[in-house]
Amino acid sequence: MLRPEKRLILELMEREGVSQAELARRLGQPRSRVNARLTENSGRSMLVSELVRFADALGYELQITATRR
């Protein structure tokens, strides 16, 4: 199952019509690294700082909120 943060980035990419190759170019990273971070079997969650960079490269500002249970 795909982790929620990776699903979010993939949804934003689809919404903006941005390929992994284009996202990699915007991030200044090899496409293979971007692909590895977004695949289901990469094994680890994305760091918040990494998620912020990916969202920014897609033209989005990441906002995190906390609410009392």
C-alpha positions in Angstrom: 0.0 0.0 0.0 1.3 3.4 -0.9 2.1 5.8 2.0 -0.2 8.8 2.3 2.6 11.4 1.7 3.6 9.6 -1.5 0.0 9.4 -2.6 -0.3 13.2 -2.0 2.7 14.0 -4.2 1.5 11.7 -7.0 -1.9 13.3 -6.9 -0.4 16.8 -7.1 1.8 15.6 -10.0 -1.3 14.3 -11.8 -3.2 17.5 -11.1 -0.4 19.6 -12.5 0.5 17.3 -15.4 4.0 16.9 -14.1 6.0 13.8 -14.9 8.6 12.2 -12.6 11.3 13.4 -15.1 10.0 17.0 -14.9 9.7 16.9 -11.1 13.3 15.6 -10.9 14.5 18.4 -13.1 12.7 21.0 -10.9 14.3 19.4 -7.8 17.7 19.1 -9.4 17.8 15.4 -8.7 18.2 12.3 -10.8 14.9 10.9 -12.1 15.9 7.5 -10.5 16.0 9.1 -7.0 12.6 10.8 -7.4 11.2 7.5 -8.7 12.7 5.6 -5.8 11.1 8.0 -3.3 7.7 7.8 -4.8 7.4 4.0 -5.3 5.4 1.8 -3.0 8.3 -0.5 -2.1 10.9 2.2 -1.2 10.5 1.1 2.4 10.5 4.4 4.3 8.4 7.5 4.7 9.4 10.8 3.2 10.8 13.3 5.7 8.7 16.4 6.2 11.5 18.5 4.7 11.5 16.3 1.6 7.8 16.5 1.3 8.0 20.3 1.5 10.6 20.4 -1.3 8.5 18.1 -3.5 5.3 20.1 -2.9 7.2 23.4 -3.6 8.5 22.1 -6.8 4.9 21.4 -7.9 3.8 24.9 -6.9 2.2 24.1 -3.6 2.8 25.2 -0.1 2.6 22.4 2.5 0.7 23.2 5.6 0.6 21.0 8.6 -1.9 21.5 11.4 -2.4 19.9 14.8 -5.7 19.6 16.5 -6.5 18.4 20.0 -8.1 15.0 20.1 
